[in-house]
Amino acid sequence: MTARRRLVPDAELRRALNTLKEYGVQIGAVDIRADGVTVYPANQNAGSAYERWKAQDRG
C-alpha cells in the first residue's frame, strides 16, 4: 500500500474543511494522518495572557 492510499481520502478532507469554513472557523494548520485529520484554528491572540495584558498599557 502506498503512502497516499494510507491517508484520509481527499473527498473526506474537503468535506471536513468546507464544513469548518461554513461554521466560520479560520483554519491555521491541518495535520493529515492515516487515522484522521486534525485541524488547528488560526491563532488570533498571539502570545500569553500576560503579554496581551501588558500590551494594553502600550496601546
C-alpha positions as CSV (number, residue, x, y, z in Angstrom):
1,M,0.0,0.0,0.0
2,T,1.4,3.4,-1.0
3,A,1.6,6.3,1.4
4,R,-1.1,8.1,-0.5
5,R,-3.5,5.2,0.0
6,R,-2.9,5.2,3.7
7,L,-4.1,8.8,4.2
8,V,-7.6,10.0,4.6
9,P,-9.4,10.3,1.2
10,D,-9.4,13.7,-0.5
11,A,-13.2,13.9,-0.6
12,E,-13.4,13.4,3.2
13,L,-10.8,16.1,3.8
14,R,-12.6,18.6,1.6
15,R,-15.9,17.8,3.3
16,A,-14.4,18.4,6.7
17,L,-12.6,21.6,5.7
18,N,-15.7,23.0,3.9
19,T,-17.9,22.3,7.0
20,L,-15.5,24.1,9.3
21,K,-15.4,27.1,6.9
22,E,-19.2,27.2,6.8
23,Y,-19.2,27.4,10.6
24,G,-16.7,30.3,10.4
25,V,-13.6,28.6,11.7
26,Q,-10.4,30.1,10.4
27,I,-8.1,27.3,9.6
28,G,-4.5,27.8,10.7
29,A,-3.0,24.3,10.1
30,V,-4.1,20.8,9.1
31,D,-2.4,17.6,10.2
32,I,-3.4,14.7,7.8
33,R,-2.8,11.1,9.0
34,A,-4.0,7.6,8.2
35,D,-6.3,7.6,11.2
36,G,-7.8,11.0,10.7
37,V,-7.4,14.7,10.3
38,T,-6.6,17.3,13.0
39,V,-7.4,20.9,12.1
40,Y,-5.9,23.7,14.2
41,P,-7.6,27.1,14.2
42,A,-5.7,30.2,13.2
43,N,-4.2,31.9,16.3
44,Q,-5.8,35.3,16.6
45,N,-4.4,36.1,20.0
46,A,-0.6,35.7,19.8
47,G,1.3,35.5,23.0
48,S,0.4,34.6,26.5
49,A,-2.4,36.2,28.5
50,Y,0.2,38.2,30.4
51,E,1.6,39.6,27.1
52,R,-1.8,40.6,26.0
53,W,-2.5,42.3,29.3
54,K,0.9,44.2,29.1
55,A,0.1,45.3,25.5
56,Q,-3.0,47.2,26.8
57,D,-0.6,49.6,28.6
58,R,1.2,50.3,25.3
59,G,-1.9,50.6,23.1
